[in-house]
Amino acid sequence: MLESVSIQAKQIAEDLIAQIRLCALENEMCSDVLIKVHFEFDEKNTEIWSEGAVAFPPKQSVSECFSIGYGEEEKKPNS
């Protein structure tokens, strides 16, 4: 799960890097990116997707969705 979140954060940062630099140029060489991580749980799996945004100049990016399954219970052979 943590690996999925780190991949998504990297995707978002790469997509927003130009806006991050522009924001820094306009804001005393400082820039912030807000990243939200969304988790959706159900009985079979967890879906994780993230979104990130730079305030000025405004731009938003959304990562791909990862689905992590819980696996199936092992079936015992009939004796």
C-alpha positions as CSV (number, residue, x, y, z in Angstrom):
1,M,0.0,0.0,0.0
2,L,2.8,2.4,0.9
3,E,4.6,1.6,-2.4
4,S,1.4,2.5,-4.3
5,V,1.1,5.9,-2.5
6,S,4.8,6.7,-3.2
7,I,4.4,5.9,-6.9
8,Q,1.4,8.1,-7.1
9,A,3.1,11.0,-5.3
10,K,6.0,10.7,-7.8
11,Q,3.6,10.8,-10.7
12,I,1.9,13.9,-9.4
13,A,5.2,15.7,-8.6
14,E,6.5,14.9,-12.1
15,D,3.3,16.2,-13.7
16,L,3.3,19.4,-11.7
17,I,7.1,20.2,-11.7
18,A,6.7,23.1,-14.3
19,Q,3.9,24.7,-12.2
20,I,5.9,24.2,-9.0
21,R,8.8,26.1,-10.5
22,L,6.5,28.9,-11.8
23,C,4.9,29.2,-8.4
24,A,8.4,29.5,-6.7
25,L,9.4,32.2,-9.1
26,E,6.2,34.2,-8.2
27,N,6.5,33.5,-4.5
28,E,10.0,34.3,-3.2
29,M,11.3,31.0,-4.4
30,C,8.8,29.0,-2.3
31,S,6.2,26.6,-3.6
32,D,3.7,24.2,-2.0
33,V,2.0,21.1,-3.5
34,L,-1.0,19.7,-1.7
35,I,-1.5,16.0,-2.2
36,K,-4.6,14.1,-1.2
37,V,-4.6,10.3,-1.0
38,H,-8.0,8.6,-1.4
39,F,-8.6,5.1,-0.1
40,E,-11.8,3.1,-0.9
41,F,-12.2,-0.1,0.9
42,D,-14.6,-3.0,0.2
43,E,-14.7,-6.7,0.9
44,K,-12.4,-7.7,-1.9
45,N,-9.9,-4.9,-2.4
46,T,-8.7,-1.4,-1.7
47,E,-8.5,1.2,-4.4
48,I,-6.0,4.0,-3.9
49,W,-5.7,7.2,-6.0
50,S,-4.2,10.6,-5.4
51,E,-4.6,14.1,-6.5
52,G,-2.2,17.0,-6.2
53,A,-2.5,20.8,-6.8
54,V,-0.3,23.9,-7.0
55,A,-2.1,27.0,-5.9
56,F,-0.5,29.6,-8.2
57,P,-0.5,29.4,-11.1
58,P,-3.3,26.9,-10.5
59,K,-2.9,23.4,-11.8
60,Q,-4.1,20.0,-10.6
61,S,-3.0,16.4,-11.4
62,V,-4.6,13.1,-10.7
63,S,-2.7,9.8,-10.4
64,E,-3.7,6.4,-11.8
65,C,-5.8,4.3,-9.5
66,F,-4.2,1.2,-7.9
67,S,-6.4,-1.7,-6.8
68,I,-4.9,-3.9,-4.1
69,G,-6.7,-7.2,-3.6
70,Y,-6.9,-9.1,-0.4
71,G,-6.4,-12.5,-2.0
72,E,-8.6,-15.5,-1.9
73,E,-8.8,-17.9,0.9
74,E,-7.0,-21.1,0.2
75,K,-9.3,-24.0,-0.6
76,K,-8.6,-27.2,1.2
77,P,-8.6,-30.3,-0.9
78,N,-11.3,-32.8,-0.2
79,S,-10.1,-35.8,1.7
